[in-house]
Amino acid sequence: MIRINEHYLKLKASYLFSDIAKRISTYEKANPESSIIKLGIGDVTEPLPEACREAFHKAVDEMGTREGFHGYGPEQGYVFLREAIAGNDFQVRGADISADEIFVSDGAKCDSGNFQEIFGDDIKIAVPDPVYPVYVDTNVMAGRTGENVNDRYDGFVYLESTPENGYVPLIPKKKVDLIYLCFPNNPTGATATREQLTAWVDYAKECGALILFDAAYVGFVRDESLPQSIYEIEGAKDVAVEFRSFSKNGGFTGTRCAYTVVPKGLKAVDASGNEHSVHALWNRRHCTKFNGVSYPVQKAAEALFSDAGKAEVKALTDFYLDNAKIVRSAIEALGFPCVGGDNSPYVWINVERPSWDFFDTLLNEAGVVCTPGAGFGTCGEGHIRISAFNSRENVVKAMERIKAALSKSGSLADA
């Protein structure tokens, strides 16, 4: 009988969001007449922007003609989209990124999980805690860690994000090779200042490390003092890869389009100390394991950079940010300290009690689904995440339910 990759057995028995789904299912079976408001996972609810839909329809019509039909496209993405990305997301902010440094894909989750494949199995990895589970689990699957002991894997360097450091992790005292950073952060919603990112870039240059920078939520940044790309930091092109997505700002969670920036000057070494281009290695991996995003989807993504598209993206993200402000205001009024909700669609709430217990309280007493912080790591314990991705009516109703349920149960924080 064929043998399995035993590193998969190190993974915790179930995945965070499948655990949530099971508890919701149990609740629904026991309460068939109740309505649940889901503010857990970060899935958008509003329709695709009109400019995007028009471009989508037009591209599909093109595909219905011999002259306009497109078969396999370039694995790296069509030039029209890569140039639009380079000009609108980077060059306009002074970041020197060219179109041929951009790789279009079907999701930032896939890219951030897959990028580790091009590196050695003995590298030292730093991950935030709390953390988006994909960063951790894919490296466990690849065999770069020991066993899970007390909810942490031997072999990782954990970068703790706590109330004391404003949920922005401090630079480690030891040398690492690969660093995962995410700002605006998922799950905490915290943002990093220009000075904080500069310190990380300087650290990476000093120890020859590479930063994998997840900027999937950058479309929600409204504070102009905050960097919107790590490439706004001097020297970052020498040490960083950046992941971006159209999922949340353009509503593409069900349409699937994202991209990764890999500067051509990025280098890594083999066992003999010979330098190799990270860009070339990722291109090789990308072309081998990925067949490209469809032409209609890429035309729809390009339309987000039109004047009409930009206005609609701004309105869409403003809508979710207004939801987030409603959540944060209600939570603070209940006496709970929190971050996020200003430059992020997530509100990270310090409930100062076991997070799964608090999850169960909101589900069973209010019919509201959040995400328990413990599912994101040890430092997530005592916290929950509430997502702003829902209708305005549901967000307002959810906050009213939470207030009523916590008042009834005596679970309010000390205001």
Residue pairs with C-beta under 8 A, 6 or more apart in sequence:
5 141
5 143
7 140
7 141
7 142
7 143
8 141
10 140
10 145
10 146
10 147
10 148
10 153
11 137
11 140
11 141
11 148
12 148
12 151
14 22
15 133
15 137
16 133
16 371
16 372
16 375
16 376
17 40
17 41
19 375
20 40
20 41
20 359
20 369
20 371
20 372
20 375
23 359
23 360
23 363
24 36
24 38
24 363
24 369
27 34
27 36
27 363
27 364
28 34
28 36
31 367
34 367
35 367
36 363
36 367
36 368
36 369
37 367
37 368
37 369
37 390
37 394
37 397
37 398
37 401
38 369
38 390
39 327
39 368
39 369
39 370
39 386
39 387
39 388
39 389
39 390
39 394
39 395
39 398
40 369
40 370
40 371
40 385
40 387
41 371
41 387
41 389
42 186
42 248
42 345
42 346
42 387
42 389
43 253
43 389
44 247
44 248
44 251
44 253
44 320
44 389
45 389
45 390
45 391
46 251
46 316
46 319
46 320
47 53
47 251
48 56
48 250
48 251
48 252
48 255
48 300
49 250
49 251
49 303
49 304
49 308
49 309
49 312
49 313
49 316
50 308
50 312
51 303
51 304
51 306
51 308
51 309
51 312
52 250
52 251
52 300
52 301
52 303
52 304
52 309
52 312
53 300
54 303
55 299
55 300
55 302
55 303
56 296
56 297
56 299
56 300
56 303
58 299
59 295
59 296
59 299
59 300
60 296
61 68
62 68
62 69
62 70
62 295
63 69
63 70
63 295
63 296
70 295
72 291
72 292
73 292
73 293
73 294
73 295
73 298
74 292
75 286
75 287
75 290
75 291
75 292
76 82
76 100
76 102
76 103
76 104
76 283
76 286
76 287
77 102
77 103
77 104
77 105
77 259
77 292
77 293
77 298
78 104
78 295
78 298
79 99
80 298
80 299
80 302
81 104
81 298
81 299
81 301
81 302
82 99
82 100
82 102
82 104
82 259
83 99
84 302
84 305
85 99
85 102
85 244
85 259
85 305
86 97
86 98
86 99
86 101
86 102
87 305
88 305
88 310
89 97
89 229
89 244
90 96
90 97
90 229
90 231
90 261
91 97
93 228
93 229
93 232
94 232
95 229
95 231
95 232
96 231
96 237
97 229
97 231
97 237
97 261
97 263
98 264
100 264
101 261
101 262
101 263
101 264
101 279
102 259
102 260
102 261
103 111
103 259
103 260
103 261
103 262
103 282
103 283
103 286
104 257
104 258
104 259
104 292
104 293
104 298
104 301
105 111
105 257
105 258
105 259
105 260
105 286
105 290
105 293
106 256
106 257
106 258
106 290
106 293
107 245
107 247
107 256
107 258
108 214
108 216
108 243
108 244
108 245
108 247
108 258
108 260
109 134
110 258
111 243
111 258
111 260
112 132
112 134
112 135
112 180
112 212
112 214
112 243
113 134
113 135
113 137
113 138
114 138
114 285
114 289
115 212
115 241
115 260
115 282
116 125
116 138
116 139
116 142
116 144
116 178
117 142
117 285
118 268
118 278
118 281
118 282
118 285
119 177
119 178
119 210
119 268
120 271
121 142
121 143
121 144
122 144
123 144
123 177
123 178
124 155
124 157
124 174
124 175
124 176
124 177
124 178
125 139
125 144
125 155
125 156
125 157
125 176
125 177
125 178
125 179
125 180
126 156
126 157
126 158
126 159
126 172
126 176
126 178
126 179
126 180
127 135
127 136
127 139
127 156
127 157
127 158
127 159
127 180
128 158
128 159
128 160
128 161
128 169
128 180
128 181
128 182
128 185
128 377
129 152
129 158
129 159
129 160
129 161
129 169
129 376
129 377
129 378
129 379
129 380
130 161
130 187
130 188
130 373
130 376
130 377
130 379
130 380
130 383
131 180
131 182
131 376
131 377
132 182
132 186
132 187
132 214
132 376
133 375
133 376
135 180
135 212
136 153
136 156
136 377
139 145
139 156
140 148
140 153
144 155
145 153
145 154
145 155
145 156
146 153
146 154
146 155
147 153
147 154
150 378
151 374
151 377
151 378
152 158
152 377
152 378
157 172
157 174
157 176
158 377
158 378
158 379
159 169
159 170
159 172
160 169
160 170
160 379
161 167
161 168
161 169
161 185
161 188
161 190
161 379
162 379
163 337
163 350
166 190
166 339
167 185
167 188
167 190
167 339
167 348
168 185
168 190
168 191
168 192
168 196
171 199
171 200
171 203
175 207
175 209
176 207
176 209
177 208
177 209
177 210
178 209
178 210
178 212
179 200
179 204
179 209
179 210
179 211
179 212
180 212
180 214
181 192
181 200
181 211
181 212
181 213
181 214
181 230
182 213
182 214
182 215
182 216
183 190
183 191
183 192
183 197
183 213
183 214
183 215
184 190
184 191
184 217
184 218
184 220
184 221
184 340
184 343
184 344
184 346
185 191
185 217
185 340
185 344
185 346
186 214
186 216
186 217
186 346
187 346
187 348
187 371
187 373
187 376
187 380
187 385
188 339
188 340
188 346
188 348
188 385
189 324
189 339
189 340
189 341
189 342
189 343
189 344
189 345
189 346
189 347
189 348
189 385
190 339
190 340
190 344
190 348
191 221
191 223
191 226
191 343
191 344
192 200
192 226
192 227
193 225
193 226
193 227
194 225
194 226
194 227
194 232
194 233
197 227
197 230
197 233
197 236
198 233
198 234
200 211
201 211
201 230
201 233
201 234
201 235
201 236
201 239
201 240
202 235
203 209
204 210
204 211
204 239
204 240
205 235
205 238
205 239
209 239
210 239
210 240
210 241
210 266
210 268
210 278
211 230
211 236
211 239
211 240
211 241
212 240
212 241
212 243
213 230
213 240
213 241
213 242
213 243
214 242
214 243
215 228
215 229
215 230
215 242
215 243
215 244
216 243
216 244
216 245
216 247
216 248
216 258
217 248
217 344
217 345
217 346
218 228
218 229
218 244
218 249
219 248
219 249
219 250
219 313
219 317
220 248
220 249
220 317
220 320
220 321
220 343
220 344
220 345
221 228
221 343
222 321
222 342
222 343
223 342
223 343
226 343
227 233
229 242
230 236
230 240
230 242
231 237
231 240
231 242
231 261
231 263
237 263
237 265
237 266
238 263
238 265
238 266
239 266
240 263
240 266
241 260
241 261
241 262
241 263
241 266
241 278
241 282
242 260
242 261
243 258
243 259
243 260
243 261
244 258
244 259
244 260
244 261
245 252
245 257
245 258
245 259
246 252
246 255
246 257
246 258
246 301
246 304
247 253
247 256
247 258
248 317
248 320
248 345
248 389
249 304
249 313
249 316
249 317
250 257
250 301
250 304
250 313
250 316
251 316
252 258
252 301
255 297
255 300
256 293
256 297
257 293
257 297
257 298
257 300
257 301
260 282
262 278
262 279
262 282
262 283
263 279
264 277
264 279
266 277
266 278
266 279
267 275
267 276
267 277
267 278
268 275
268 276
268 278
268 281
269 275
269 276
270 276
303 309
304 310
304 312
304 313
317 345
319 392
320 345
320 388
320 389
321 341
321 342
321 345
321 388
322 392
323 345
323 388
323 389
323 390
323 392
323 395
324 340
324 341
324 342
324 344
324 345
324 346
324 347
324 388
325 341
325 342
326 392
326 395
326 396
326 399
327 341
327 347
327 386
327 388
327 395
327 399
328 338
328 340
328 341
328 342
328 347
330 399
330 402
330 403
331 338
331 347
331 349
331 386
331 399
332 338
333 403
333 415
334 402
334 403
334 406
334 412
334 413
334 415
335 412
335 413
335 414
335 415
336 349
336 350
336 351
336 413
337 349
337 350
337 413
338 347
338 348
338 349
338 350
339 347
339 348
340 346
340 347
340 348
341 347
341 388
345 387
345 388
345 389
346 385
346 386
346 387
346 388
347 385
347 386
347 388
348 373
348 383
348 384
348 385
349 383
349 384
349 385
349 386
350 382
350 383
351 358
351 382
351 383
351 384
351 413
352 382
352 413
353 382
354 374
354 381
354 382
355 372
355 373
355 374
355 375
355 380
355 381
355 382
355 383
355 384
356 372
356 374
358 370
358 372
358 384
358 411
359 369
359 370
359 371
359 372
359 384
361 405
361 406
361 409
361 411
362 368
362 369
362 370
362 384
362 402
362 405
363 369
365 405
365 406
365 408
365 409
366 398
366 401
366 402
366 404
366 405
366 406
367 401
368 398
368 401
368 402
370 384
370 385
370 386
371 384
371 385
371 386
371 387
372 380
372 384
373 380
373 381
373 382
373 383
373 384
373 385
374 380
374 381
376 385
388 395
390 398
405 411
406 412
